[in-house]
Amino acid sequence: MAPRPAAGREYVLTLRCPDTPGIVYAVSSFLVQHGGNISQSQQFDDRLTDQFFMRVQFGVENGSLTDLRDGFARVAQAFQMSWQINDAATPIRTLLLVSRFGHCLNDLLFRARIGALNVEIPAVVSNHRDFEDLAAAHGVPFHYIPVTPQNKEEAETRLLQLVDELEIDLVVLARYMQVLSNDLCTKLEGRVINIHHSFLPSFKGAKPYHQAHARGVKLIGATAHYVTPDLDEGPIIEQDVARVEHSLEPDELVAAGRDVEVQVLARALTWHSEHRVLLGQSRTVVFR
């Protein structure tokens, strides 16, 4: 686990724009003029959409984040860029949502606690009280927000209040078994990550692993993606699979699935928190 850079010394520039000559030169020239020393640089030219993507991590001896952003705005305007410059040391303030399956929550709380993720977790939210003690054990405040068909709008309003009050950058659905409304998805666009088993759409509803066992599947997997109003069809960040065989009982499939879900979600959150995921039109570019 590499040490985190000191605050105000290392930054990450990410950008997306129409592909045209001179982008790399303009970015490099700007960084040289501001005393920047590039430590990582990755780029991708999507020829199908004629879009250019770039991630640059760089250090500076002097100069503030505000100065860098103000200065780069002129470069960005010339190339019609969608862009960000972030301090690489600043953790992403992340709100974790969970229901009654706690494996992803437990893993992320532990990783955050040991510094393996560039995140800060101000709170855990759940529609059940099952993991209140787990959150307390990690010193994280727990918010119980029950959800019923009758109070769903009120519950989502409270959730949005927490996002604002806690200055949340990212919401992670760590096996939160509630469908977010279209309105909430729109308000938090690009700021919500979900994890689900990769049987969808084959095995929907309750006990998907038991359904998969009955069909004799040979691969199980998980998908982490950004949440959109289209249920479980948002831009994919990461996926993985594990081979299984006929000798496994349904509960053993569930256990294997938990392991894959934990790893996939952790990688997705790692890459997002390090500003390695750039959103295109309907898919992501991930600079690992």
N, C-alpha and C positions, 0 to 999 in steps of 0.2 A: 504494500500500500504506500504509494508515493506521498510525501508530505505536501500539505496544501501551501500554495504560495502566500506570501505576506500580503495583507490588504494594501491596495494602492500601488502595487508593484507589477502586477501581471493582469492582462486583460484578454478577453475573447471577443473578436469581431466575427459576426455571422451575417451573411447577406444572400439575397436572391434578387435577380434582375434579368431582363432580356439579354441574351447572349450577344455581345458585340466586341470588337477589338478594343484593347486598351484597358480592360477592367483590372487585370492583375498588376499592370504597370501603375495604374492610378492608385491602387491600394498600397502597393509597395512604396511608391513615392511619398504618399501621405505619412506612412509609418517612419520612413527615414527622416522626413522633415520634422517629425515630432520625437526623434530620438528613440524610436521603437526598435527592439531586437526580436525578430521572429523566432519562436521556438518550435512552432508547429504550423503547417500550412497545408490545407487540403481543399480540393476543388472538384466540381463535377459539372460537365456540360451535358444537359439533357437535350439531346438532339430531337427527340420526339415532340417536346414542348417549346424548344428554343429558349430554355431557361438556364441560367448559370447560377451555381451554388458555390459558396466558399466559406470556409472557417479558418480563421487565423488567430493563433494564440501568440501574444507578444508581451515583452516586458519593457518598462520605461523607468528611467531613473527619476525623472521629474515630470510633472504634469498630472492634472487631475482628470477624473472620469468626465466631469462636465466639460473641460476644455477639449478632450478627445472627441466627445460627442458633437460639440458645437463645430469643431473643425471638420469632422468627417461629413457633416450634413451637406456641405457644398459638393463633395465628391459624390455622395449618394444621389443628390438631385440631378447631377449631370448624367448619371447612368440609370435613373429611375429605379433605384434600389429599395427593396424592403430589407431593413437592416437593424442590428442591435450591437451595441458595445457594452459588455458586462465585466465587472471586476471578477476575476477568476476565483478570488478568495471568498466572495460573498455567498453564503449558503442559500439555497432555495427554500423559502418558507413553505412547508408542505403540510397540508391537512390530510390525515388518513381517515377514510371511512370504511367501516367493517360491519358485518352482520353477525353470523354465527359460525363462520369458518375462520379460525384465527391464525392459520399458518403463515399467510403473507404478512399480516400485521406483526406477528411475533418476529419474523425475519427482518422486516424493515426497521422496527424499533431497535433491534439488536445492532444492525449494521450502522444505524445513525448514532447509536450510543458509543460505538468504538471508533467512529470517525471514518467508516468505510464508504459513506455516502456524503456528498456535498449538500446536505440538507439540514434544515432545522425544523423540528416537529413541534409546533406550539400546542397541538391538541389532537385528540382522537374523537371522532363522532361515530355514534352507532344508534341503530334503531332497536337494539337490545342491550342488556346490561352484562352480557356474558364475559366481556373482556375489560371490564372496569378495573379489576384488580391488576390485570396485566399492564394496563396503561400506568396505573399508580406505581407499580414496581419499577417502571422506567422514569418515573417523575414527570409524566406527561398528563396534563389535565384531560378529563374524560367528559364528553357532553352527550347525554342521552336525549335523542330526539326521536320519539316513536313516530312511526308512519302508518297511517291507515288510509283507505280510500276517502274517508271523510275529511282528514286533516292534511292531506298531501301538500296542498298549496301552502298551508301555514308552516309545515315542516321545512319546505324548501325556502321559504322566506327567512326562517331562522338560520338555515344553513348559509344563505347568502350574507346574512348579518355577521355571522362568524367569519366568513371569508373577508369581509371588509374590516371588521374590528381587529382581527389578528393579522391583517395585511398579508394575506395568503397569496403566494405566487402560483401554487400548483395544488390541485386536489387529486388524490390517488384513491381509487375505488379498490381497496384491498379485500376483495370478495364482499363487496357491499351489494346485497341482493335486492336492490330497489332500482327500478327504471327511472332515470332522471327525465323530467318533462322537457319538451322541445324548447320551452322558454329558458329553462335553466341551462340547457346545453348551449344555447345561443349566447347567453350572457357570459358563460365561462369557456367560450370557444378557444381551443388550443391550450387550455389550462387544466384539463381533466384527463387522467390516464386510467384505463380499466384493464383488468386481467380476466380472461376466461379460458376455459378449456377449448381446444380446437376441434371439438366434435361438431360445433355449430356449422351449418344448420341441420346436420344429420340427427343429432340427439338433443332436442330441446326439452325444457321442462325439468321435472324432478329426477334426481338420480341418473345423470347422464352416463356415469361410469358403469352403472349396473346395466343400462341400456346397451352400452358398447360391449360389455361382457357377453350379453345375450346374443349379440351379432358376431362375436368372435373377432373383434378388431385386433390388428397386429401392430398398430402404431397409436400412441396417445400423445397429446401435445397441448401446448398453451400458446395464447396470443396476447400480447400487450399492445394496446392501440389508444389513440386519442378518441375521446367520446364526442359523437355528433348526434343530431336528432335521429339519424338512421341507426337503429339499434344494432350494436356490435358490428358496425360496418365502417367505423372511422379509420383514418390513416394508420397503418400498422407500423409499430416501432420495432418490435422483436417477436420472434417465434422460435419454438424448439419442439423436438419430439423425443420420445423414448420408445424403443421396441419392447413389446410385451408378447406373451405366448399363452397358449391355451391352459397351461397349468395354474395360472394365477386366478385366485378367487376375486370376486368383485371388490372386496375391501382392500385387496392388494393393488388392484388397479387404481383405487382412490388414493392410496398412499403414494404410488408412483406418480400419479397426476399432481399431487400436492408438491412433490419435489420439483417437477418441471415448472409449475406455476410460480413457485418461489423464485427460481433462478431467472425465469424470463422477466418477471416484474422487476426484480432487482437490477438487471441489466438495463431495462428500459428507463428506470428512474435514474440510474447512474449516468446514462448518456444524456438524458434531458437536463439533469442538474449541472452537467459539464458543458452545456450548450453545444451538443454534438448532433442534435436532431433538428433538421430544417424542414418545414412544411412546404410541400409543393401544392399542386392543384388538388390532387386526391390521394397522394401518397407522400411518404417521407424520404428524405435523404439523410442517412445516418453516417457521420464521419467518426468511425470508431478510433 
